[in-house]
């Protein structure tokens, strides 16, 4: 199968940063290289992503031809591995296929000689004591046409998509919490007010205002907790549906919706506070009204 | 009369009415935002693609424009063939690459190679447009981000280079560029520094391999109706097997597919807000009807028709919803601006792309939906009110 001729395929060729088996042409091969002098097998192995394997019905062991562009020279390779993509929100909507090759293999395919997009470095002192910062500063002071960045800066930049989505979700969350809070407050006030006659009767048989308020507040709290439980159950079921739907749509292991203990605690607490507040407010308004007035007399 | 009675009923419990209006307003605002989100992305993307009238994008086979580093070889022949077509008004070839900037605060910039006469990628904001000259010093148009990062001004000269050798500290090719103007680049994110130079100059800079290459071409069909554009698109794909021609509609479909998450989120939250509005109105009106059984029975007893009571109660629901919707309209526009500000921070999005776009038609449609939902929410309690057995209700009212 000539993969490069497939019109549907967009291969995003990634430089493989893992230890590279060097090609016959010793590009970048030095005495210090752990693979110095080793010759690659005639047909080299590559790794392809699961999406590509499924769509083109490829399996480990299959042999294919790969090339940079249609019509360009190709190389015969065998599929050594099929890998699952990372659960990365920044890549979730990207539909292209991916292939992982040996560094020199890709350089050769793209006729890029001794070029790389980037490489990672580990400093001897680790991230502590400003070793990394001083290394970055030293590299940048002599850099010509490139720039070194500390990993944390790269991580901040590459997680921007994630942070934007998080901020958006938080904003939507605030709006829905406000809407739900008003709704809950309204419902609880109404449900208490609907029982004006019952409350009047309780007051007339001699129950104190405090007892009535306590009873109503307790009832409101129970309703709020029960409602939260039911809401959490609906949310949990919804998260299963959402995850299975979007994981299938985007073909990713990414978890889109998650009911965490923190979220459950927040929702329950908010609901409880609102319930108790609304119950107390409505009860206080009613017990201040004379029982006969509540009866409509 | 009916209106006065409904107003009086709502005024009887001001706190309750106010809370219900507030609840409906928040629901209306959320619904409006979600409708703006669901329709805004397409509209924004459509207007972005049609900024300069080009309805077709021509990209390497199987790719989207600038979605990969793939380029189209034999660009001159393809562009000539397209320009020869009587159905095509203009073609703008584009080559994109990263060029180094020598002795500058930033090591490199994204460069666009364009034909100045037909380019549809930028608009001059300050200064002058570039010219296709064969001089030693090239003309260039820079984005505001590039000018800021370089600390340069219009009229300054910079040196661009390609094929750097980091060990020998030399470049294979370099040119001096005078920054003649500042451009607003339509399709490039705000944070990306961009330099536009003539296409031929960029090809020369990139070396022999790029002598006849382009990343993308934009084409404008003479007839602007979708059928004609689609006809041109089909013709291009049939005659040029190595490229993919994408119409505005196809591009929108593909972007919608990528951003379907937001559309579906908008649909779910829109449905929830409609539900909240419906439940609020129905609960409030039901309670109001229960409280006024005696009053409604008296109205029936003095000759008010069942239909009259039905309309009266439904009117209360509609008034509550209307007040909430009016308030929600303002709230929705404000919150949409806020949410749009958040989403516009997405990396890689063109500067002029918006997620939430105000569309009067879509807004009125969504708010009308909420109004209808509010009126319907009052239907069941209204029916119950109209069906009250008069004698029993009067007796209950009399004996408490």
Interface residues (C-beta under 8 A of the other chain):
Chain A: X6 X7 X8 X9 X10 X12 X69 X70 X71 X90 X92 X93 X94 X95 X96 X111 X143 X144 X145 X146 X147 X157 X160 X161 X164 X167 X168 X171 X172 X175 X176 X178 X179 X180 X182 X183 X185 X186 X187 X189 X190 X193 X194 X246 X249 X256 X295 X296 X297
Chain B: X13 X15 X16 X19 X20 X22 X23 X26 X27 X29 X30 X33 X60 X61 X62 X63 X67 X68 X70 X73 X100 X107 X108 X161 X164 X166 X169 X171 X209 X242 X258 X259 X260 X261 X265 X269 X272 X273 X276 X279 X280 X283 X284 X287 X290 X291 X335 X338 X339 X342 X343 X345 X346 X347 X400
